[in-house]
Amino acid sequence: MEERSIKALLCLEVSLNLLILILIMKVVISSHAIAYVEGDKYYGAKATMNVWEPKIQQSNEFSLSQIWILGGSFGQDLNSIEAGWQVSPDLYGDNNTRLFTYWTSDAYQATGCYNLLCSGFIQINSNIAMGASISPVSAFRNSQYDISILVWKDQKEGNWWMQFGNGYVLGYWPSFLFSYLADSASMIEWGGEVVNSEPDGHHTTTQMGSGRFPEEGFGKASYFRNIQVVDKENNLKSPKDLGTFTEQSNCYDVQTGSNSDWGHYFYYGGPGKNPNCP
């Protein structure tokens, strides 16, 4: 009888853990609209992105636009360095658009954090605070405001550095934080991400970027322009074989292009829930 009770309790515990895992997976569903390169060794990336203040449906959701510097696999051991702007009510207690950084060395499981919430990113410039509000932001059919972010690897010391704008070197991620990124990155991504908690069983109305689809173009849609990668000689180069990815293009989409002024660029984003994205 006692053995059966123990087995029943163990089965109940396994079932509860599985239920909790399913609930967590259901609550934290990310949607992306990105451009990317892979298949080479990368030592950094740069882009200029316009800044918006997307509307967030629920406080446990966020909307961000960023650069990802990636190494390893998307399973258990992903190394990621991330920098850009985000709106995250749970993290900051408001709906302001803020500059942020993030890192992980184990696919977001136990290591890493935003900004300076744990040891990791070492800030050397006190002129700009990590997590600071960005103002002004772009307006629909009005003035567009953008920021430039560069992340590059000091190949002598091994650290990954971050620069904001033209002259503000904000700090670095020490190489010892990482396994794969201790050498180089194997993938670079640029673009947007939204947490879709599927309120009421429907797709969230949390906006990505401006909340408009990319085909609407300048002054309406959000963009990344002059996107570049850093090669082994520490030179900025145009990305080769730029790919795109989005889980549901009817919710958030991405469209690439190139010209002499913006180099390689893309428009991205969307409104989330709409008649074609229930």
C-alpha positions in Angstrom: 0.0 0.0 0.0 2.8 2.4 1.0 4.7 1.6 -2.3 1.6 2.3 -4.3 1.2 5.6 -2.5 4.8 6.6 -3.3 4.4 5.6 -6.9 1.1 7.6 -7.1 2.8 10.6 -5.5 5.7 10.4 -8.0 3.3 10.1 -10.9 1.4 13.1 -9.5 4.7 15.1 -9.2 5.7 14.3 -12.7 2.3 15.2 -14.0 2.4 18.5 -12.1 5.9 19.3 -13.4 4.8 18.5 -16.9 1.7 20.7 -16.5 3.8 23.6 -15.1 6.2 23.2 -18.1 3.3 23.3 -20.5 1.8 26.3 -18.8 5.2 28.1 -18.9 5.6 27.3 -22.6 2.1 28.5 -23.3 2.6 31.7 -21.4 5.9 32.5 -22.9 5.5 32.3 -26.7 7.8 34.6 -28.7 7.0 35.9 -32.1 9.8 37.2 -34.4 10.3 39.1 -37.6 14.1 39.1 -38.3 16.8 39.2 -40.9 19.9 37.0 -40.3 23.2 35.6 -41.5 24.8 32.3 -40.7 27.4 29.9 -41.9 30.5 32.0 -41.2 32.5 33.3 -38.2 31.3 36.7 -37.1 33.0 39.1 -34.8 30.3 41.6 -34.3 27.4 43.4 -35.9 26.0 46.9 -36.4 22.7 48.5 -37.4 20.7 51.7 -37.2 17.1 51.1 -36.1 14.2 53.6 -35.7 12.7 53.8 -32.3 9.0 53.5 -31.5 6.7 53.1 -28.5 4.7 50.0 -29.4 1.5 49.3 -27.5 1.6 46.3 -25.1 -1.6 44.4 -24.4 -0.6 42.8 -21.1 2.1 43.7 -18.6 3.7 40.3 -18.8 4.4 40.8 -22.5 7.1 42.9 -24.2 8.1 44.2 -27.5 11.7 44.7 -28.5 13.9 45.5 -31.5 17.5 44.4 -31.2 20.7 42.8 -32.5 21.5 39.1 -31.5 25.1 37.8 -31.5 24.7 34.1 -31.3 26.8 31.0 -30.8 26.0 27.3 -30.1 22.6 25.7 -30.6 19.1 26.8 -29.7 18.7 23.8 -27.4 20.6 23.8 -24.1 23.8 25.7 -24.7 23.0 28.8 -26.8 25.3 31.8 -26.2 23.6 35.1 -26.9 24.5 38.8 -26.7 21.6 41.2 -27.3 21.2 44.9 -27.5 18.5 47.3 -28.7 15.4 49.0 -27.4 12.3 47.5 -25.7 9.0 48.2 -24.0 8.6 45.9 -21.0 6.0 46.9 -18.4 6.9 44.0 -16.0 10.6 44.8 -16.1 10.5 48.6 -15.8 7.1 49.3 -14.3 6.1 51.6 -17.3 5.5 51.6 -21.0 8.5 53.7 -21.9 10.9 52.7 -24.7 14.2 51.9 -23.2 17.8 51.0 -24.2 18.7 47.6 -23.0 21.2 44.7 -23.2 20.8 41.0 -22.4 23.1 38.0 -22.3 22.8 34.2 -21.7 25.3 31.3 -22.0 22.8 28.5 -21.6 19.8 29.2 -23.8 18.0 31.5 -21.3 17.9 28.8 -18.6 19.9 29.9 -15.6 22.5 32.4 -16.7 22.2 36.0 -17.9 20.0 39.0 -17.4 18.9 42.3 -18.6 21.1 45.4 -18.3 23.0 45.3 -14.9 20.5 43.1 -13.0 23.2 40.5 -12.5 27.0 40.4 -12.9 28.0 40.1 -16.5 27.9 43.2 -18.6 30.5 45.7 -17.3 29.6 49.3 -17.9 32.4 51.8 -18.3 30.5 54.9 -19.4 28.2 56.6 -16.9 26.8 59.1 -19.4 24.1 56.7 -20.6 22.3 54.4 -18.2 21.4 50.9 -19.2 17.6 50.7 -19.2 17.3 54.5 -19.7 14.2 55.8 -21.5 14.8 56.8 -25.1 13.2 60.1 -26.2 12.0 61.3 -28.6 10.5 58.3 -30.5 9.3 58.0 -34.0 5.7 59.0 -34.9 3.4 57.7 -37.7 3.7 59.9 -40.8 5.9 62.2 -38.9 9.5 62.6 -37.7 11.6 59.4 -37.5 14.2 58.9 -34.8 16.8 56.2 -34.9 19.7 54.8 -32.9 22.9 53.0 -33.9 24.3 50.1 -32.0 27.6 48.3 -32.7 28.7 45.1 -30.9 32.2 43.9 -31.7 34.8 41.5 -30.3 38.2 42.6 -29.1 40.1 39.6 -30.5 43.1 40.2 -28.3 41.4 40.3 -25.0 38.3 38.3 -26.1 35.7 40.6 -24.7 32.6 41.8 -26.6 32.1 45.5 -26.6 29.0 47.7 -27.2 28.9 51.1 -28.7 25.8 53.4 -28.8 25.7 56.1 -31.4 28.9 57.4 -32.9 31.0 57.9 -29.8 29.6 56.2 -26.7 31.3 52.9 -25.8 29.1 51.8 -23.0 30.9 48.6 -21.8 31.6 45.0 -22.5 30.7 41.4 -21.9 33.8 39.5 -20.6 34.7 36.5 -22.8 34.7 34.1 -19.7 30.9 34.4 -19.6 30.6 32.3 -22.8 31.7 29.0 -24.3 30.9 29.4 -28.0 31.2 33.2 -28.1 34.6 33.0 -26.5 35.8 32.5 -30.1 33.3 34.0 -32.5 29.6 34.1 -33.3 28.1 31.6 -35.8 24.9 33.6 -36.5 23.8 37.3 -36.4 20.1 38.3 -36.2 18.5 41.8 -36.5 14.8 42.5 -35.9 11.9 42.4 -33.6 10.5 40.1 -30.9 7.2 40.1 -29.1 5.9 37.9 -26.2 2.5 36.6 -27.2 0.8 35.3 -24.1 -2.4 34.5 -26.2 -4.8 36.4 -23.9 -8.3 34.9 -24.2 -7.0 32.2 -26.5 -6.2 34.7 -29.3 -3.0 36.2 -30.6 -1.9 39.3 -28.6 -2.5 42.8 -29.9 1.0 43.8 -28.7 2.6 45.7 -31.5 6.1 45.0 -33.0 8.0 48.1 -34.0 5.5 50.7 -35.2 2.6 48.3 -35.2 2.5 48.5 -39.0 3.4 46.0 -41.7 6.7 46.5 -43.6 5.0 47.2 -47.0 3.8 50.5 -45.6 7.4 51.8 -45.8 9.2 54.8 -44.5 7.4 57.0 -41.9 5.0 54.2 -41.1 6.8 50.9 -40.7 9.8 50.3 -38.5 13.2 49.6 -40.0 16.8 48.5 -39.6 19.2 50.2 -42.0 22.9 50.0 -42.8 23.1 46.5 -41.3 26.7 45.2 -41.2 28.8 42.4 -39.7 32.3 42.6 -38.3 34.9 40.2 -40.0 38.0 38.7 -38.5 40.1 41.7 -39.6 37.8 43.9 -37.5 36.2 45.5 -40.6 32.6 46.3 -41.1 31.2 44.4 -44.1 27.8 44.1 -45.8 26.1 40.8 -44.8 26.2 38.0 -47.4 23.1 35.8 -48.1 20.8 37.7 -45.8 17.8 35.5 -44.8 14.5 36.4 -43.2 12.3 34.6 -40.7 8.9 35.1 -39.1 6.6 32.5 -37.5 3.3 34.1 -38.8 3.7 36.7 -41.5 0.0 37.7 -41.1 0.8 38.9 -37.5 4.3 40.4 -38.0 6.4 40.4 -41.2 9.8 41.4 -42.6 10.9 42.6 -46.1 14.5 43.3 -47.1 16.1 45.7 -49.6 19.3 47.5 -50.4 20.3 50.9 -51.9 23.3 53.2 -51.9 22.1 55.3 -48.9 20.8 52.6 -46.5 23.0 49.7 -47.7 21.3 46.5 -46.6 18.1 47.3 -44.8 14.7 45.8 -43.9 11.3 46.9 -42.8 9.6 44.7 -40.2 6.8 44.6 -37.6 3.0 44.4 -37.4 0.0 44.8 -35.2 -0.3 41.3 -33.9 -4.0 40.3 -33.7 -6.0 41.3 -36.8 -8.6 39.7 -39.1 -5.8 37.6 -40.8 -4.1 36.8 -37.4 -6.9 35.7 -35.0 
